[in-house]
């Protein structure tokens, strides 16, 4: 399961400050999960098989609790270094519940494990309760959906036999894994899109390659844990050592992400941006597409630092960084080059003048948005709002202004300084420093 937070640090929003559409989704998802669990429990037959299944649910909750306790030391470090996303590995037990138990009891497993996670992991760091409850509900729905796909009857033809063998059984297991991941990630991505105001994108649901590998490894461990529970329950404990190794692997990944992230803005560092941009350019060449480079400089930023202090200046930088990421796509790397200078690579553009026109539109959109920013900051004399910000932008396009990243950066940088010389709050395009310009 992947729980994602804001890309940029900020104050935690109380539930009543969420957009109305998000509140509706919150209520619908949580009530649906509650109805499935409570209604399903009421419909379970009062026989020996239900009693055994209930004992199995308690056992999975106990294993999830033990897992959390053993990993607490690693998780403390992860919480300190995590910037944006936080991946927990409890799906080993929640997906095992989906494979082994009736859907309502699988929901009970999710609720028990996530209640303990809240007490031991999230409450101590001041996480928002409504977000954790929503996450719990999404996992309940994912487990119930996967359980409906992988019912014992479909796998083996005999009730209660658990995961079977043969191509059909493997296919059903794979379908259950995909169902679990998609339901969970779709609901998380929907919440993020409604909370941030960004358009829902399937790219956010599908995640990146590393997320797939991690979640796939966790679900494979869940299948092994299920088989062990059916044949020799004590063997389930052998799942714990590889789980702890996975925790450390995720920690290493988060440390790498932190090293590639600018501390003040949450954007990529200059070196990390270059690496991402080189890969984007290579990908665009294979697809016979173009890229554009935008170099942006915040106008008169020294006056912000001098007039309001460096802490206020940091708030302004964070607000501009958030604007940049909001105005471009997830495939477009955004970085901070130092001071008040930022850089964006627009990937997968049409070649030629059509790509240049789209890059110009994107640069203008960013410029207009920055011009309308109102940044609330705390000053010695009390709260105040900083307005009248502006940004100058230089743009270069592959094929028209150069072919390599260094050539595009050099042309965009020259165009930026042409915009500065022309009076700031302007966009300049390509090698023609006296070419198209605009201002407010």
Secondary structure, DSSP 8 states (H G I E B T S, - for coil): -EEE--SS------GGGS-HHHHHHHHHHHHHHHHHHHHHHHHS--SHHHHHHHHHHHHHHHHHHHHHHHTHHHHHHHHHH-SSEEE--THHHHHHHHHHS-HHHHHHHHHHHHHHHIIIIIGGGT--HHHHHHHHHHHHHHHHHHHHHT-HHHHHSSTT--S--SHHHHHHHHHHHHHHHHHHHHHHHHHHHHHH-----HHHHH--HHHHHHHHHHHHHHHHHHHHHHH-GGGGGGHHHHHHHHHHHHHHHHHHHHHTB-TTT-SB-HHHHHHHHHHHHHHHHHTT-EEEEEEEEETTHHHHHHHH-HHHHHHHHHHHHHHHHHHS-TTS-EEEEETTEEEEEEEEE-STHHHHHHHHHHHHHHHHHHHT--EEEEETTEEEEE----EEEEEEETTTS-SSHHHHHHHHHHHHHHHHHTTSS-EEESS-TTS-----
